[in-house]
Amino acid sequence: MKLLKSTIPKLSIFHIFRSSTKRLLNLDELEIDRLQYSHDVYRTIFDGNFSSPVTECLQKGAKVLDFRCGPGTWACEMSSDFKNSIFYGVESISCFPLQKPLNVEFIKSKTLNDKIPFENNFFDFIFVHSAILWYSSSQWKEIIIPELIRILKPGGYLEIMEAEIKLYGEGPETPILTKHIEKCMYINIIFFFFFD
């Protein structure tokens, strides 16, 4: 499938390499639209909302975290499929839907400033999607992954779903973006971890 340049949303990400901000992407309306579109694409490609073997656990009732949930699309959709489970969405900016299912809770939390606001061994399943550009590779290694493991129950699953990033129609800023992406590439396509 060939994507035409006009069909690809223009993201304002290049300012991140020249400014002092710690955030790698702005969560504005364009980014929210991109996240919702990305959710639909992933769901279609993988024929579902997740790849980890957690269906039975979700049907019985599990505590699930949608980390970097953005507008909460994944959590809200999953909550209707698995009504016995409780879904928590964590995001650093309030961009949550005004109406949500009863088994969904959204929490605003700046993970880099504080720990993820849950006790140890709290979640049965943690899902991370389209979040690779939100943090540097050192932040992923030193803060984010250890925090996600801390709040995951023994025997729980951590699924990180990210696209392989290949750039088309490169311009003069591409080497800057590519250098950052290569630092983050240890998180690729899909990882799901089972912790004993």
N, C-alpha and C positions, 0 to 999 in steps of 0.2 A: 504494500500500500504506500503510495507516495503522498505526502502531505504538502499541500500548496502553502506558500508563504502567507497568503491572506487568511488561511484557516487557523493559523497558530496564534494564540493570544500573545500580545506583546507584553512582556514582564519588565517592570522597572527594577532590575536587580543590579545593574552595573554600578550604581551609586554606592553600593555597599563596600566596594573595594577602595573607594576614595574618601570615605567619611569615617568618622570616629565611632559610629554606631556599632553596637555589638550584635544587633539583629541582622541576619543575612537576607531576609525578605520582609517586606512590609505586608501586613495583613489588611489589605484594603479590599474594596469591592471586586476589583479585577482578580486578586488572588483568591478570594472566596469563590468566585465563579470558576477559576481554574481548578481549585480543590474539588468542587462538586463535579466538574467534568472529568477530572482525573479519577474520582471515585467510580463513576459510571464506566469508564474505560477499563479500569482494573477488574471490576465486577464482571464485565463481559469477557475479558481475556481469560480470567481464572475461573469462570463459570461459578461465581459465588463471591461472598464477602471475606472469606478467609481460607487458608490452606491448612492450618494446624488441625490435628485430629481431636477436636474439642466439641463436636456436635452433641454427643451424648451428655457431656458435662453441661453444656448450655441448655439443653432440653430439661435437665433435672433442676437447674438453677445454679448459676455461678455469678461471681463478682467479676466484672469485666472492665478494663480500663482502655479507653481510646485516648492514647497520649498524643498531644498536639492535634486535638480533634477539629480545629478550625471551626466551621459552622455546625459541626455535629452531625453531618450527613450519615456517616457510617454507624454511629451509636444509635441514632433514631431508627434507621432502617433495620438494624440488628434487633432492636428492642421489640419490633413487631413480629419478627420471626421467632424470637425466644422470650416469651412473656414471663417465664419463671426466673429469668436472670435479671440482674441489676447492672446497668451500664453507667459508667462514669466517664465524662469527657473532661479533659484538662487542657486548658489553653491559656496563654499569657495575656490575651486581649479578649474582652467580652464581645464576641461576634455570634453568640448563641441564638438559636431560634426563639421567638417569643412564645410559641406553643411547642410543647414537647410531650412525649409519652410519659406516663406515670413512673415507669421503671427506668428513667434516664435522669441523671443529675449532671449538671455542668458546674465546673469549678474554675475560677480564674486563679492562676498560680504562675509566678515567675520562677521556674525551676532552677535557673542559674543562681538566683539570690537565696532561695530556700530549698529545703528538701521537698520532694513531691509530697503533698499533704495527706499521706496515708501511712498507717502503721506498717511495720514489717509483716511480711507474709500475708498480705491482705487479699490479693487478686489471684483468681484461678487462671485468667487469660489476660494478657496485655497485647494490644494491637497498636502498631505504629505504622503510619502510611504517609508517604509524601512529605517527609520531615527532614530529609538529608541536608537540605540547604539552610535549615534554621540554625544549625550549630556547626562550629568548626570540628575538625577531626579530633582535636585534643579534648574539646568539650564532650563529644560523644564518648570517648574512651575514659575520661577522668570523672565525669559528672553524670551524664544521662544514663549510660548502660549500667553503671553500678547502682544508681537509684532505682532503675526499673527492676533489677534483680533483687534489690532489697525488699521491695513491696510485693514481689511475686511469691506465691505459696510454693513450698516444696512440692514437686510434681506438677507445677503449673507450666503454662506455655507462654513464651514471648515470641510474637511474630512481628518481624520488621519487613515491610513490603516496600521496596523502592525500585524504580525503573533503572535499567541500565541507561546511562546518559550518553547519547550521541548527538552531536550538534550538526545542524545543516544550515547552509547559507551563512557561513562564518564571516564575521566582520573584524574590524581592528581590535575590538575588546575581547574577542574570543580567547586568546591565549591566557588572559587574566582569569576568566571564568573557568577555563579548562584546568588551569593549575590548581584552583580551589577544589574543583570536582575530583581531580585525581587524588587529593588528600583524603577525600571522603569515600573513596571507592571500596573500602573494606566492607561497607554495607552495600550489598548488591542484590538485585532482583528480589529474592525472598529468603529470609532466614526465619526458621522457627526453632526455638530452643526448648528443651525439656529439662527441668531442673529437679534433681532428687534431693 
